[in-house]
Amino acid sequence: MKLLTASIITTVTMMVLLLAGIQTVKAQSSNWTIPSYTDTLQIPYPIDKDLIADGHKIYNSNCQTCHGNKAKGKGPAAVALNPKPANLTQKVVQNQKLGNLYYRVSNGHLDMPAWKSSLSSKQIWSVVVYIKSLTNKDLLANK
């Protein structure tokens, strides 16, 4: 009987972990069509330490609740969201062009708010640059 119970618990645990993994993938790949013109959007501000620092402050004020302290999609509000917030440090996000991310932050999607109504263009660009700086430590050198 103990062996059967342990087997059931193991099976249920594995199913929960599998479903959690599916939800993470869903957050990263949910159907969010981005217009092609965003591929050519260029940041109109110099990328420097001040812009990244401003983006970090704005991220902490506006994004951290859902995306979390470490931008991994595990903020306190993430529990209630479906799809879950994206892990902003993953390649699927980090490989996007700056203009694509600018569009996403500006316009929002599903539970993610459209920040263009409450943040300036420069503030949105600063958040985008901060997001890219999470994994690209050479961001300043590349500009």
C-alpha positions as CSV (number, residue, x, y, z in Angstrom):
1,M,0.0,0.0,0.0
2,K,2.8,2.4,0.9
3,L,4.5,1.6,-2.5
4,L,1.3,2.4,-4.4
5,T,0.8,5.7,-2.4
6,A,4.4,6.7,-3.1
7,S,3.9,5.9,-6.8
8,I,0.8,8.0,-7.0
9,I,2.5,10.9,-5.3
10,T,5.5,10.7,-7.6
11,T,3.1,10.6,-10.7
12,V,1.1,13.6,-9.5
13,T,4.3,15.5,-8.7
14,M,5.7,14.9,-12.2
15,M,2.4,15.9,-13.8
16,V,2.4,19.2,-11.8
17,L,6.0,19.9,-12.8
18,L,5.2,19.1,-16.5
19,L,2.2,21.4,-16.4
20,A,4.3,24.2,-14.8
21,G,6.8,23.8,-17.6
22,I,4.1,24.0,-20.2
23,Q,2.8,27.2,-18.7
24,T,6.3,28.7,-18.8
25,V,6.6,27.9,-22.5
26,K,3.2,29.3,-23.1
27,A,4.2,32.6,-21.5
28,Q,7.3,32.8,-23.7
29,S,5.6,31.9,-26.9
30,S,2.0,33.1,-26.6
31,N,0.6,34.4,-29.9
32,W,1.7,38.0,-29.9
33,T,2.1,39.3,-33.4
34,I,4.6,42.1,-33.7
35,P,4.4,44.4,-36.8
36,S,7.4,44.0,-39.1
37,Y,8.3,47.7,-38.9
38,T,9.5,47.2,-35.4
39,D,12.5,45.3,-36.7
40,T,13.9,48.7,-38.0
41,L,13.0,50.9,-35.0
42,Q,16.1,52.6,-33.7
43,I,16.6,53.9,-30.2
44,P,16.8,57.7,-30.4
45,Y,18.9,58.0,-27.2
46,P,22.5,57.1,-26.5
47,I,22.7,53.8,-24.6
48,D,24.7,54.7,-21.5
49,K,24.8,53.8,-17.8
50,D,22.3,56.6,-17.0
51,L,19.7,55.2,-19.4
52,I,20.1,51.7,-18.0
53,A,19.9,53.0,-14.4
54,D,16.7,54.9,-15.3
55,G,15.3,51.7,-16.9
56,H,16.1,49.7,-13.8
57,K,14.2,52.2,-11.6
58,I,11.2,52.2,-13.9
59,Y,11.3,48.4,-14.1
60,N,11.3,48.2,-10.3
61,S,8.3,50.6,-10.1
62,N,6.2,49.1,-12.9
63,C,7.4,45.7,-14.0
64,Q,8.8,43.9,-11.0
65,T,5.4,43.0,-9.6
66,C,4.8,40.6,-12.4
67,H,8.2,39.8,-13.8
68,G,10.0,39.7,-10.4
69,N,13.2,41.1,-8.9
70,K,15.4,39.0,-11.2
71,A,13.1,39.4,-14.3
72,K,12.4,35.7,-14.4
73,G,8.6,36.1,-14.6
74,K,8.1,35.2,-10.9
75,G,6.9,38.4,-9.3
76,P,4.2,38.3,-6.6
77,A,1.4,39.0,-9.1
78,A,2.5,36.3,-11.5
79,V,0.6,33.6,-9.6
80,A,-2.7,35.1,-10.8
81,L,-1.8,35.6,-14.4
82,N,-2.3,33.3,-17.4
83,P,-0.3,33.2,-19.4
84,K,2.5,33.8,-16.9
85,P,4.8,36.8,-17.4
86,A,7.8,36.1,-19.6
87,N,11.2,35.4,-18.2
88,L,13.0,38.4,-19.5
89,T,16.4,36.8,-19.2
90,Q,15.7,33.9,-21.6
91,K,17.0,33.9,-25.1
92,V,13.5,34.1,-26.6
93,V,13.3,37.6,-25.1
94,Q,16.9,38.6,-25.2
95,N,17.3,37.7,-28.9
96,Q,14.6,40.2,-29.9
97,K,15.5,43.5,-31.5
98,L,15.2,46.6,-29.4
99,G,12.3,47.8,-31.6
100,N,10.4,44.6,-31.0
101,L,10.7,44.9,-27.2
102,Y,9.8,48.6,-27.4
103,Y,6.6,47.7,-29.2
104,R,5.8,45.0,-26.6
105,V,6.3,47.3,-23.6
106,S,4.5,50.2,-25.3
107,N,1.4,48.2,-26.4
108,G,1.1,45.4,-23.9
109,H,-0.8,42.2,-24.5
110,L,-3.4,40.3,-22.6
111,D,-2.7,40.9,-18.9
112,M,0.4,43.0,-19.6
113,P,-0.6,46.7,-19.6
114,A,0.2,49.1,-22.5
115,W,2.8,51.4,-20.9
116,K,2.7,54.0,-23.6
117,S,-0.2,55.7,-21.8
118,S,1.7,56.2,-18.6
119,L,5.4,56.2,-19.6
120,S,7.2,58.5,-22.0
121,S,9.0,57.1,-25.1
122,K,12.3,57.7,-23.4
123,Q,11.2,55.8,-20.3
124,I,10.0,52.9,-22.4
125,W,13.3,52.8,-24.3
126,S,15.2,52.9,-20.9
127,V,13.2,49.8,-19.7
128,V,14.0,48.0,-23.0
129,V,17.7,48.8,-22.6
130,Y,17.6,47.7,-19.0
131,I,16.0,44.4,-20.1
132,K,18.7,43.8,-22.7
133,S,21.4,44.6,-20.1
134,L,20.3,41.8,-17.9
135,T,22.2,39.3,-20.0
136,N,24.2,41.5,-22.3
137,K,27.0,42.9,-20.1
138,D,28.7,44.3,-23.3
139,L,25.6,46.4,-24.2
140,L,27.5,49.7,-23.6
141,A,30.5,48.5,-25.6
142,N,28.3,47.5,-28.6
143,K,27.0,51.0,-29.0
